[in-house]
Every structure is written in C-alpha cells, then in structure tokens.
Amino acid sequence: MLAVIVVGTLRALKSIIIHVVRREALAADVRQIWLHYAGWIVLALEFALASDLIGTIIDPTWDDIGQLAAIGAIRTALAWFLSKDIEEFSQDPKPETREA
C-alpha cells in the first residue's frame, strides 16, 4: 500500500515540477494531477483492504473479524466517495466556466 501511495505522490510531484521548471501555468492542470493522484489513493485503499482480508484469513479471531469488518466498511466508503468524486470531476472538465 505504501509503495502505491509513494508512486502516486512521485508522479504528482513530477507533474508539478515539470510545470514549475517550464514556467507553465499550473492552475490549468491541477485538476488532472489531482484526478490521477486520487486514482492512486483508491488503488492503495483496495490493496490495504486485500491485505487485511488475507491477514484475517490466515489467523482469524472474532475480534479480528470485527475489526476487519469496521476497517473494511470505512475503507470501502472512502474508496467509493473518492471514486464518485473522480467520476464527477472527470465528466465536467472545466467547472469554472459554468454560468451562475
């Protein structure tokens, strides 16, 4: 999970650094950078949940199963809401051009 977040963070930082070095406007691409980074975070959440599932399968106790259920529900909710945000932002590429 940590490796996925590190890779996503490095890719986002690389995009930002490229914009700064080239002296390009960053504001226009912040949304795309955020969308890609959010995708990496969702992937990390999925790997974390899978890791917890495997750990519980190997040596289960009722306490572990209860904790896994709570953690799984929280991570699934986070991933779902983040995925909905990604979908919403992907469909509407320029929200600042909307008319009031």
C-alpha positions in Angstrom: 0.0 0.0 0.0 2.8 2.4 0.9 4.5 1.8 -2.4 1.4 2.6 -4.3 1.0 5.9 -2.5 4.7 6.7 -2.9 4.4 6.1 -6.7 1.3 8.2 -7.0 2.9 11.0 -5.0 6.1 10.9 -7.0 4.1 11.1 -10.3 2.1 14.0 -9.0 5.2 15.8 -7.8 6.9 15.1 -11.2 4.0 16.8 -13.0 4.1 19.8 -10.7 7.9 20.1 -11.0 7.7 19.9 -14.8 5.2 22.8 -14.8 7.4 24.9 -12.5 10.6 24.2 -14.5 8.9 25.0 -17.8 7.2 28.1 -16.1 3.9 26.9 -17.3 0.6 27.8 -15.6 -0.1 25.1 -13.1 -3.7 26.1 -12.4 -4.9 24.7 -15.7 -3.6 21.2 -14.9 -4.1 20.9 -11.1 -7.4 19.1 -11.7 -5.8 16.4 -13.9 -3.0 16.0 -11.5 -5.4 15.6 -8.6 -7.6 13.1 -10.5 -4.6 10.9 -11.2 -3.4 11.1 -7.6 -6.9 10.3 -6.3 -6.8 7.2 -8.5 -3.6 6.0 -6.9 -5.1 6.6 -3.4 -8.1 4.5 -4.3 -5.8 1.7 -5.5 -3.9 1.9 -2.2 -7.1 1.6 -0.3 -8.0 -1.5 -2.3 -4.6 -3.1 -1.6 -4.9 -2.3 2.1 -8.3 -4.0 2.3 -7.0 -7.0 0.5 -4.0 -7.2 2.8 -6.3 -7.1 5.9 -8.5 -9.8 4.4 -5.6 -12.1 3.8 -4.2 -11.5 7.3 -7.6 -12.3 8.8 -8.0 -15.5 6.7 -4.6 -16.8 7.9 -5.3 -16.5 11.7 -8.9 -15.4 12.4 -10.3 -14.5 15.8 -13.7 -13.0 16.4 -12.0 -9.8 17.5 -10.0 -9.7 14.2 -13.1 -10.3 12.2 -15.0 -7.5 13.9 -12.1 -5.1 13.4 -11.8 -6.2 9.7 -15.5 -5.5 9.2 -15.2 -2.0 10.6 -12.0 -1.2 8.7 -13.4 -2.7 5.6 -16.5 -0.6 5.8 -14.6 2.6 6.4 -12.1 1.9 3.5 -14.8 0.8 1.2 -16.8 4.0 1.9 -13.7 6.2 1.4 -12.9 4.5 -1.9 -16.5 4.8 -3.0 -16.7 8.5 -2.2 -13.3 9.2 -3.8 -14.3 7.2 -6.9 -17.5 9.3 -7.2 -15.5 12.5 -6.9 -13.1 11.3 -9.6 -16.1 10.4 -11.9 -17.8 13.7 -11.2 -14.6 15.7 -11.9 -13.8 13.7 -15.0 -17.2 14.3 -16.6 -17.0 18.1 -16.1 -13.5 19.2 -17.1 -14.0 22.9 -16.6 -16.2 23.8 -13.7 -15.0 27.4 -13.6 -16.7 28.1 -16.9 -20.2 27.3 -15.7 -22.6 30.1 -15.7 -24.2 31.3 -12.4 
